[in-house]
């Protein structure tokens, strides 16, 4: 039996449920992450998350994750570098892909 897709307005609720206990969305400094730039101190990457949580969310929409090795070029990426790619129903990413 298929999963019912989450309404887009529930995305924030789903993401909040995946944060460490006691962390609210206004306290992003506690989240693991990598320096992004001088305006944003950190960015959450795929390696910082539970892969099964993202896979479960994408499954609701008929999508799959394709994980590449570090340093590989990500096909289907609009921005290049470590940004995710999208080809058909596959979200293509690496451990350093920002979320």
N, C-alpha and C positions, 0 to 999 in steps of 0.2 A: 504494500500500500504506500502511495506517495505521501510526502509531507506537504502540509499546507504552507504556502509561502507566507513569510512574515510581511505584514503591511510595512511600507517604507517608514511610517511614523514609529514603528516598533524597533527600528534599527538601533536607536539610542538606548532603548531598554535592554536589548540583547547585548550590546557592547558593554553597558554598565554592569550587567550580570557576569561578565568575563573579567572584570577588574579585580585585583586582589581585595580581600575583605578589608573594609574600613577606608577604602579609597573612593573619593567622590570625583566626579568629572571635573570639578574646579581645582582639584589637587593633582594635576598631571605631573608635577615634579617628582612624585614617588614612583612613577612608572619607569620600568627599564627602557633604555633607548640609547640612541647614538646622537652626537651633536649634529644639528641640521645646518644652522647658519646663525648669524649674529642676532636675528630677530626671533628665532625659535630655538630654544636650547636643546630639545631632544625630539626624536621621532621614534615611534614604536615600529619595530621591524617584525617580519614573519618569525624570525628566530626567537623573538621575545614572547611569543604567544603559544597557546596550545593548538597545534595543527588540526586536531580533531574538531575543535570548536569552529574554525573557519570552514573546514570541509563539510561539517554538518549544516552550516548556514548556506553554503553554496549548493549543497545537495537539494535543499528546498526549492531551488530555482533551476534544477536540472543541470547544474554545472559541476565540474571536477577541478581539482588542483593538479598541476603538473609541476613538480619541483625539480629544478635544475641544480647542477653542481655549482659551487662558488666560481665566479669568473666567467661562466658561459654567457654568451650573448642571449638575451631573452627575445625570442621571436614574438612579433605582434605587439611590441612595446612602442607606444607613441613617442614617449620621451627618451627612451634608450636608457643607458646606464643600468641601475638596479631596479628601475620601475617595472611593474608587472606588465605582462603582455596578455592579450586576449585573442584566441583563435577558436572560432566556433563556440563550443561550450566549455572550453578549458581556460582557466586562469593560470598563466604560466609565471612562475616566480622563483626566486632564490631565497636563501636564508636572510640576505641583506635587503630584501624588498621592503620598502616602507608601507605601513598600513595607514 
